[in-house]
Amino acid sequence: MFNNQRYITRGIDAEIPFEFQVFMWECIDRMPEPRDYLQVFTFESVGILQKIIHTSEQPEYCMNYFIPCNKSITAKVYVIDDGDHSTMLLASEY
């Protein structure tokens, strides 16, 4: 899973800083196998930190990251592998 062409939607391009996009792909790459076809990233503001919660259902997975940043965001991002390609999109674009 997730070893194919990777795409982002317009919403991701407009709302998620490039550094966080790269970070999410790296988080998926570092996950143990097997991986669920759906990865979920939830962005929350915690003071001067960006909290990123990475989850999936099968197998169950949850990892929390805290990253210092100048401007935090609030968003939910899905990364879906359909076999042919992987797409990163905002939950609101689903």
A tleap script that builds the chain and sets N, CA, C and O, in Angstrom:
source leaprc.protein.ff14SB
mol = sequence {
  NMET PHE ASN ASN GLN ARG TYR ILE THR ARG
  GLY ILE ASP ALA GLU ILE PRO PHE GLU PHE
  GLN VAL PHE MET TRP GLU CYS ILE ASP ARG
  MET PRO GLU PRO ARG ASP TYR LEU GLN VAL
  PHE THR PHE GLU SER VAL GLY ILE LEU GLN
  LYS ILE ILE HIE THR SER GLU GLN PRO GLU
  TYR CYS MET ASN TYR PHE ILE PRO CYS ASN
  LYS SER ILE THR ALA LYS VAL TYR VAL ILE
  ASP ASP GLY ASP HIE SER THR MET LEU LEU
  ALA SER GLU CTYR
}
set mol.1.N position { 0.841 -1.196 0.000 }
set mol.1.CA position { 0.000 0.000 0.000 }
set mol.1.C position { 0.880 1.252 0.000 }
set mol.1.O position { 1.955 1.278 0.600 }
set mol.2.N position { 0.405 2.268 -0.675 }
set mol.2.CA position { 1.027 3.591 -0.728 }
set mol.2.C position { 2.396 3.594 -1.415 }
set mol.2.O position { 3.200 4.499 -1.191 }
set mol.3.N position { 2.662 2.582 -2.252 }
set mol.3.CA position { 3.903 2.541 -3.020 }
set mol.3.C position { 3.601 2.806 -4.493 }
set mol.3.O position { 4.092 2.096 -5.371 }
set mol.4.N position { 2.792 3.832 -4.759 }
set mol.4.CA position { 2.370 4.134 -6.115 }
set mol.4.C position { 2.417 5.656 -6.341 }
set mol.4.O position { 2.948 6.392 -5.509 }
set mol.5.N position { 1.864 6.115 -7.459 }
set mol.5.CA position { 1.822 7.562 -7.723 }
set mol.5.C position { 1.038 8.267 -6.628 }
set mol.5.O position { 0.024 7.761 -6.148 }
set mol.6.N position { 1.520 9.441 -6.239 }
set mol.6.CA position { 0.879 10.196 -5.158 }
set mol.6.C position { 0.352 11.521 -5.679 }
set mol.6.O position { 1.005 12.217 -6.457 }
set mol.7.N position { -0.859 11.847 -5.222 }
set mol.7.CA position { -1.523 13.076 -5.658 }
set mol.7.C position { -2.077 13.828 -4.464 }
set mol.7.O position { -2.360 13.244 -3.419 }
set mol.8.N position { -2.229 15.136 -4.636 }
set mol.8.CA position { -2.914 15.969 -3.647 }
set mol.8.C position { -4.033 16.716 -4.359 }
set mol.8.O position { -3.966 16.961 -5.563 }
set mol.9.N position { -5.052 17.071 -3.606 }
set mol.9.CA position { -6.164 17.825 -4.171 }
set mol.9.C position { -5.879 19.325 -4.067 }
set mol.9.O position { -4.916 19.749 -3.428 }
set mol.10.N position { -6.732 20.104 -4.703 }
set mol.10.CA position { -6.600 21.564 -4.634 }
set mol.10.C position { -6.745 22.065 -3.198 }
set mol.10.O position { -6.072 23.012 -2.791 }
set mol.11.N position { -7.624 21.426 -2.443 }
set mol.11.CA position { -7.823 21.824 -1.054 }
set mol.11.C position { -6.560 21.641 -0.225 }
set mol.11.O position { -6.208 22.506 0.576 }
set mol.12.N position { -5.881 20.518 -0.416 }
set mol.12.CA position { -4.619 20.269 0.291 }
set mol.12.C position { -3.597 21.313 -0.119 }
set mol.12.O position { -2.916 21.889 0.730 }
set mol.13.N position { -3.487 21.558 -1.417 }
set mol.13.CA position { -2.522 22.532 -1.931 }
set mol.13.C position { -2.779 23.919 -1.345 }
set mol.13.O position { -1.834 24.651 -1.050 }
set mol.14.N position { -4.044 24.283 -1.177 }
set mol.14.CA position { -4.401 25.612 -0.697 }
set mol.14.C position { -4.315 25.763 0.819 }
set mol.14.O position { -3.992 26.845 1.311 }
set mol.15.N position { -4.600 24.692 1.570 }
set mol.15.CA position { -4.767 24.834 3.015 }
set mol.15.C position { -3.700 24.177 3.888 }
set mol.15.O position { -3.534 24.562 5.046 }
set mol.16.N position { -2.983 23.207 3.361 }
set mol.16.CA position { -2.002 22.480 4.168 }
set mol.16.C position { -0.599 22.873 3.714 }
set mol.16.O position { -0.252 22.662 2.552 }
set mol.17.N position { 0.213 23.439 4.606 }
set mol.17.CA position { 1.582 23.814 4.216 }
set mol.17.C position { 2.350 22.623 3.655 }
set mol.17.O position { 2.177 21.489 4.101 }
set mol.18.N position { 3.200 22.902 2.671 }
set mol.18.CA position { 3.967 21.853 1.990 }
set mol.18.C position { 4.730 20.976 2.976 }
set mol.18.O position { 4.787 19.759 2.799 }
set mol.19.N position { 5.316 21.569 4.008 }
set mol.19.CA position { 6.086 20.807 4.986 }
set mol.19.C position { 5.218 19.761 5.679 }
set mol.19.O position { 5.689 18.660 5.964 }
set mol.20.N position { 3.965 20.089 5.952 }
set mol.20.CA position { 3.063 19.119 6.578 }
set mol.20.C position { 2.630 18.041 5.582 }
set mol.20.O position { 2.409 16.895 5.972 }
set mol.21.N position { 2.509 18.398 4.310 }
set mol.21.CA position { 2.197 17.392 3.297 }
set mol.21.C position { 3.305 16.337 3.250 }
set mol.21.O position { 3.034 15.136 3.263 }
set mol.22.N position { 4.548 16.800 3.194 }
set mol.22.CA position { 5.692 15.886 3.167 }
set mol.22.C position { 5.726 15.054 4.445 }
set mol.22.O position { 5.984 13.851 4.405 }
set mol.23.N position { 5.466 15.701 5.576 }
set mol.23.CA position { 5.464 14.998 6.862 }
set mol.23.C position { 4.451 13.856 6.863 }
set mol.23.O position { 4.762 12.765 7.342 }
set mol.24.N position { 3.248 14.083 6.339 }
set mol.24.CA position { 2.225 13.031 6.320 }
set mol.24.C position { 2.649 11.856 5.445 }
set mol.24.O position { 2.475 10.702 5.836 }
set mol.25.N position { 3.209 12.137 4.255 }
set mol.25.CA position { 3.688 11.044 3.407 }
set mol.25.C position { 4.772 10.256 4.128 }
set mol.25.O position { 4.796 9.027 4.060 }
set mol.26.N position { 5.676 10.959 4.821 }
set mol.26.CA position { 6.743 10.269 5.549 }
set mol.26.C position { 6.189 9.418 6.684 }
set mol.26.O position { 6.689 8.322 6.935 }
set mol.27.N position { 5.167 9.909 7.372 }
set mol.27.CA position { 4.535 9.125 8.443 }
set mol.27.C position { 3.981 7.815 7.888 }
set mol.27.O position { 4.141 6.760 8.502 }
set mol.28.N position { 3.341 7.883 6.747 }
set mol.28.CA position { 2.794 6.672 6.126 }
set mol.28.C position { 3.928 5.736 5.717 }
set mol.28.O position { 3.846 4.526 5.929 }
set mol.29.N position { 4.988 6.299 5.131 }
set mol.29.CA position { 6.118 5.471 4.689 }
set mol.29.C position { 6.777 4.734 5.851 }
set mol.29.O position { 7.276 3.624 5.671 }
set mol.30.N position { 6.785 5.334 7.034 }
set mol.30.CA position { 7.437 4.737 8.205 }
set mol.30.C position { 6.556 3.742 8.963 }
set mol.30.O position { 7.032 3.056 9.867 }
set mol.31.N position { 5.293 3.664 8.602 }
set mol.31.CA position { 4.376 2.758 9.302 }
set mol.31.C position { 4.760 1.301 9.051 }
set mol.31.O position { 5.282 0.962 7.989 }
set mol.32.N position { 4.499 0.447 10.036 }
set mol.32.CA position { 4.718 -0.984 9.800 }
set mol.32.C position { 3.647 -1.538 8.856 }
set mol.32.O position { 2.541 -1.004 8.770 }
set mol.33.N position { 3.992 -2.602 8.162 }
set mol.33.CA position { 3.020 -3.306 7.308 }
set mol.33.C position { 2.228 -4.258 8.188 }
set mol.33.O position { 2.766 -4.693 9.206 }
set mol.34.N position { 1.014 -4.606 7.878 }
set mol.34.CA position { 0.213 -4.081 6.786 }
set mol.34.C position { -0.359 -2.716 7.140 }
set mol.34.O position { -0.435 -2.342 8.310 }
set mol.35.N position { -0.760 -1.978 6.110 }
set mol.35.CA position { -1.338 -0.645 6.288 }
set mol.35.C position { -2.762 -0.633 5.748 }
set mol.35.O position { -3.074 -1.270 4.742 }
set mol.36.N position { -3.606 0.101 6.437 }
set mol.36.CA position { -4.979 0.304 5.973 }
set mol.36.C position { -4.943 1.207 4.732 }
set mol.36.O position { -4.066 2.060 4.599 }
set mol.37.N position { -5.901 1.007 3.836 }
set mol.37.CA position { -5.971 1.835 2.631 }
set mol.37.C position { -6.330 3.283 2.950 }
set mol.37.O position { -6.106 4.172 2.128 }
set mol.38.N position { -6.891 3.527 4.149 }
set mol.38.CA position { -7.294 4.871 4.564 }
set mol.38.C position { -6.490 5.297 5.780 }
set mol.38.O position { -6.548 4.659 6.831 }
set mol.39.N position { -5.741 6.381 5.628 }
set mol.39.CA position { -4.994 6.979 6.731 }
set mol.39.C position { -5.632 8.325 7.036 }
set mol.39.O position { -5.986 9.066 6.120 }
set mol.40.N position { -5.781 8.645 8.317 }
set mol.40.CA position { -6.441 9.883 8.729 }
set mol.40.C position { -5.472 10.702 9.565 }
set mol.40.O position { -4.841 10.188 10.488 }
set mol.41.N position { -5.360 11.987 9.228 }
set mol.41.CA position { -4.536 12.922 9.973 }
set mol.41.C position { -5.430 14.058 10.460 }
set mol.41.O position { -6.116 14.702 9.666 }
set mol.42.N position { -5.417 14.299 11.775 }
set mol.42.CA position { -6.196 15.373 12.360 }
set mol.42.C position { -5.240 16.427 12.896 }
set mol.42.O position { -4.366 16.128 13.710 }
set mol.43.N position { -5.410 17.657 12.439 }
set mol.43.CA position { -4.558 18.779 12.843 }
set mol.43.C position { -5.293 19.612 13.882 }
set mol.43.O position { -6.429 20.034 13.663 }
set mol.44.N position { -4.634 19.848 15.023 }
set mol.44.CA position { -5.197 20.658 16.101 }
set mol.44.C position { -4.149 21.651 16.575 }
set mol.44.O position { -2.950 21.384 16.505 }
set mol.45.N position { -4.604 22.788 17.054 }
set mol.45.CA position { -3.712 23.799 17.600 }
set mol.45.C position { -3.580 23.589 19.107 }
set mol.45.O position { -4.577 23.471 19.819 }
set mol.46.N position { -2.326 23.543 19.583 }
set mol.46.CA position { -2.055 23.398 21.011 }
set mol.46.C position { -1.011 24.457 21.372 }
set mol.46.O position { 0.191 24.193 21.359 }
set mol.47.N position { -1.490 25.650 21.692 }
set mol.47.CA position { -0.561 26.750 22.001 }
set mol.47.C position { 0.297 27.083 20.797 }
set mol.47.O position { -0.219 27.387 19.722 }
set mol.48.N position { 1.618 27.024 20.979 }
set mol.48.CA position { 2.535 27.307 19.871 }
set mol.48.C position { 2.906 26.034 19.113 }
set mol.48.O position { 3.810 26.041 18.277 }
set mol.49.N position { 2.206 24.949 19.411 }
set mol.49.CA position { 2.492 23.665 18.767 }
set mol.49.C position { 1.379 23.259 17.813 }
set mol.49.O position { 0.206 23.572 18.018 }
set mol.50.N position { 1.779 22.560 16.774 }
set mol.50.CA position { 0.821 21.914 15.881 }
set mol.50.C position { 0.729 20.458 16.312 }
set mol.50.O position { 1.717 19.726 16.265 }
set mol.51.N position { -0.450 20.045 16.728 }
set mol.51.CA position { -0.658 18.636 17.080 }
set mol.51.C position { -1.212 17.933 15.850 }
set mol.51.O position { -2.179 18.389 15.240 }
set mol.52.N position { -0.584 16.812 15.496 }
set mol.52.CA position { -1.038 16.002 14.370 }
set mol.52.C position { -1.290 14.587 14.889 }
set mol.52.O position { -0.387 13.930 15.407 }
set mol.53.N position { -2.527 14.135 14.741 }
set mol.53.CA position { -2.910 12.801 15.181 }
set mol.53.C position { -3.086 11.935 13.930 }
set mol.53.O position { -3.919 12.228 13.072 }
set mol.54.N position { -2.300 10.878 13.841 }
set mol.54.CA position { -2.335 9.970 12.681 }
set mol.54.C position { -3.009 8.678 13.122 }
set mol.54.O position { -2.541 8.017 14.049 }
set mol.55.N position { -4.114 8.315 12.457 }
set mol.55.CA position { -4.846 7.101 12.818 }
set mol.55.C position { -5.214 6.290 11.579 }
set mol.55.O position { -5.279 6.807 10.464 }
set mol.56.N position { -5.451 5.008 11.816 }
set mol.56.CA position { -6.062 4.126 10.832 }
set mol.56.C position { -6.808 3.037 11.594 }
set mol.56.O position { -6.553 2.806 12.776 }
set mol.57.N position { -7.736 2.368 10.903 }
set mol.57.CA position { -8.606 1.400 11.588 }
set mol.57.C position { -8.113 -0.038 11.527 }
set mol.57.O position { -8.130 -0.734 12.542 }
set mol.58.N position { -7.671 -0.501 10.352 }
set mol.58.CA position { -7.287 -1.906 10.189 }
set mol.58.C position { -5.895 -2.028 9.585 }
set mol.58.O position { -5.759 -1.767 8.390 }
set mol.59.N position { -4.879 -2.396 10.299 }
set mol.59.CA position { -4.890 -2.609 11.744 }
set mol.59.C position { -4.970 -1.275 12.481 }
set mol.59.O position { -4.607 -0.226 11.950 }
set mol.60.N position { -5.447 -1.347 13.696 }
set mol.60.CA position { -5.599 -0.131 14.488 }
set mol.60.C position { -4.242 0.516 14.714 }
set mol.60.O position { -3.271 -0.147 15.080 }
set mol.61.N position { -4.193 1.828 14.487 }
set mol.61.CA position { -2.932 2.574 14.603 }
set mol.61.C position { -3.253 3.982 15.075 }
set mol.61.O position { -4.225 4.587 14.623 }
set mol.62.N position { -2.435 4.504 15.986 }
set mol.62.CA position { -2.585 5.882 16.436 }
set mol.62.C position { -1.228 6.410 16.885 }
set mol.62.O position { -0.534 5.787 17.689 }
set mol.63.N position { -0.870 7.564 16.352 }
set mol.63.CA position { 0.384 8.211 16.722 }
set mol.63.C position { 0.119 9.719 16.817 }
set mol.63.O position { -0.529 10.306 15.950 }
set mol.64.N position { 0.631 10.328 17.885 }
set mol.64.CA position { 0.487 11.770 18.084 }
set mol.64.C position { 1.831 12.447 17.892 }
set mol.64.O position { 2.854 11.970 18.385 }
set mol.65.N position { 1.823 13.564 17.172 }
set mol.65.CA position { 3.029 14.357 16.938 }
set mol.65.C position { 2.763 15.787 17.373 }
set mol.65.O position { 1.661 16.306 17.198 }
set mol.66.N position { 3.780 16.416 17.939 }
set mol.66.CA position { 3.703 17.821 18.331 }
set mol.66.C position { 4.863 18.540 17.664 }
set mol.66.O position { 6.025 18.212 17.902 }
set mol.67.N position { 4.546 19.525 16.825 }
set mol.67.CA position { 5.559 20.214 16.039 }
set mol.67.C position { 5.465 21.712 16.311 }
set mol.67.O position { 4.391 22.295 16.160 }
set mol.68.N position { 6.581 22.351 16.716 }
set mol.68.CA position { 6.557 23.802 16.890 }
set mol.68.C position { 6.295 24.482 15.540 }
set mol.68.O position { 6.845 24.079 14.515 }
set mol.69.N position { 5.458 25.507 15.555 }
set mol.69.CA position { 5.185 26.227 14.306 }
set mol.69.C position { 4.729 27.645 14.610 }
set mol.69.O position { 4.289 27.950 15.719 }
set mol.70.N position { 4.840 28.493 13.619 }
set mol.70.CA position { 4.425 29.888 13.771 }
set mol.70.C position { 2.919 30.049 13.652 }
set mol.70.O position { 2.322 30.872 14.344 }
set mol.71.N position { 2.311 29.270 12.782 }
set mol.71.CA position { 0.868 29.370 12.565 }
set mol.71.C position { 0.298 27.965 12.441 }
set mol.71.O position { 0.537 27.275 11.449 }
set mol.72.N position { -0.456 27.544 13.450 }
set mol.72.CA position { -1.032 26.197 13.417 }
set mol.72.C position { -2.342 26.215 12.629 }
set mol.72.O position { -2.947 27.266 12.418 }
set mol.73.N position { -2.759 25.030 12.204 }
set mol.73.CA position { -3.984 24.889 11.437 }
set mol.73.C position { -4.899 23.877 12.108 }
set mol.73.O position { -4.463 23.075 12.933 }
set mol.74.N position { -6.168 23.928 11.743 }
set mol.74.CA position { -7.148 22.951 12.189 }
set mol.74.C position { -7.745 22.327 10.934 }
set mol.74.O position { -8.351 23.017 10.114 }
set mol.75.N position { -7.569 21.023 10.795 }
set mol.75.CA position { -8.060 20.342 9.593 }
set mol.75.C position { -8.069 18.841 9.818 }
set mol.75.O position { -7.414 18.324 10.724 }
set mol.76.N position { -8.829 18.153 8.972 }
set mol.76.CA position { -8.790 16.687 8.929 }
set mol.76.C position { -8.444 16.303 7.501 }
set mol.76.O position { -9.045 16.790 6.543 }
set mol.77.N position { -7.451 15.408 7.376 }
set mol.77.CA position { -6.938 15.006 6.072 }
set mol.77.C position { -7.061 13.495 5.936 }
set mol.77.O position { -6.722 12.745 6.852 }
set mol.78.N position { -7.552 13.061 4.777 }
set mol.78.CA position { -7.583 11.643 4.438 }
set mol.78.C position { -6.511 11.372 3.390 }
set mol.78.O position { -6.293 12.177 2.484 }
set mol.79.N position { -5.849 10.234 3.525 }
set mol.79.CA position { -4.946 9.762 2.484 }
set mol.79.C position { -5.454 8.368 2.109 }
set mol.79.O position { -5.493 7.460 2.939 }
set mol.80.N position { -5.843 8.221 0.840 }
set mol.80.CA position { -6.497 6.999 0.377 }
set mol.80.C position { -5.666 6.343 -0.714 }
set mol.80.O position { -5.264 6.991 -1.680 }
set mol.81.N position { -5.414 5.050 -0.548 }
set mol.81.CA position { -4.730 4.265 -1.571 }
set mol.81.C position { -5.781 3.394 -2.248 }
set mol.81.O position { -6.397 2.552 -1.595 }
set mol.82.N position { -5.995 3.587 -3.562 }
set mol.82.CA position { -6.991 2.789 -4.278 }
set mol.82.C position { -6.353 1.681 -5.107 }
set mol.82.O position { -7.019 1.047 -5.926 }
set mol.83.N position { -5.046 1.448 -4.889 }
set mol.83.CA position { -4.358 0.409 -5.632 }
set mol.83.C position { -3.552 0.956 -6.790 }
set mol.83.O position { -2.411 0.544 -6.999 }
set mol.84.N position { -4.131 1.885 -7.552 }
set mol.84.CA position { -3.440 2.498 -8.683 }
set mol.84.C position { -2.652 3.741 -8.282 }
set mol.84.O position { -1.578 4.013 -8.819 }
set mol.85.N position { -3.205 4.490 -7.325 }
set mol.85.CA position { -2.544 5.719 -6.870 }
set mol.85.C position { -3.014 6.053 -5.463 }
set mol.85.O position { -3.985 5.481 -4.966 }
set mol.86.N position { -2.310 6.991 -4.824 }
set mol.86.CA position { -2.673 7.465 -3.484 }
set mol.86.C position { -3.018 8.942 -3.583 }
set mol.86.O position { -2.341 9.711 -4.264 }
set mol.87.N position { -4.089 9.323 -2.888 }
set mol.87.CA position { -4.570 10.700 -2.943 }
set mol.87.C position { -4.703 11.263 -1.542 }
set mol.87.O position { -5.287 10.631 -0.662 }
set mol.88.N position { -4.158 12.461 -1.337 }
set mol.88.CA position { -4.289 13.194 -0.084 }
set mol.88.C position { -5.357 14.271 -0.295 }
set mol.88.O position { -5.244 15.096 -1.202 }
set mol.89.N position { -6.391 14.257 0.549 }
set mol.89.CA position { -7.478 15.224 0.396 }
set mol.89.C position { -8.011 15.664 1.741 }
set mol.89.O position { -7.888 14.947 2.734 }
set mol.90.N position { -8.604 16.844 1.770 }
set mol.90.CA position { -9.272 17.309 2.969 }
set mol.90.C position { -10.526 16.468 3.184 }
set mol.90.O position { -11.155 16.036 2.219 }
set mol.91.N position { -10.888 16.236 4.429 }
set mol.91.CA position { -12.102 15.465 4.715 }
set mol.91.C position { -13.319 16.119 4.072 }
set mol.91.O position { -14.240 15.428 3.638 }
set mol.92.N position { -13.325 17.436 4.010 }
set mol.92.CA position { -14.448 18.157 3.409 }
set mol.92.C position { -14.544 17.943 1.896 }
set mol.92.O position { -15.581 18.237 1.303 }
set mol.93.N position { -13.487 17.438 1.265 }
set mol.93.CA position { -13.488 17.176 -0.171 }
set mol.93.C position { -13.946 15.750 -0.492 }
set mol.93.O position { -14.120 15.405 -1.661 }
set mol.94.N position { -14.139 14.935 0.523 }
set mol.94.CA position { -14.493 13.525 0.303 }
set mol.94.C position { -15.914 13.390 -0.190 }
set mol.94.O position { -16.382 12.277 -0.427 }
savepdb mol mol.pdb
quit
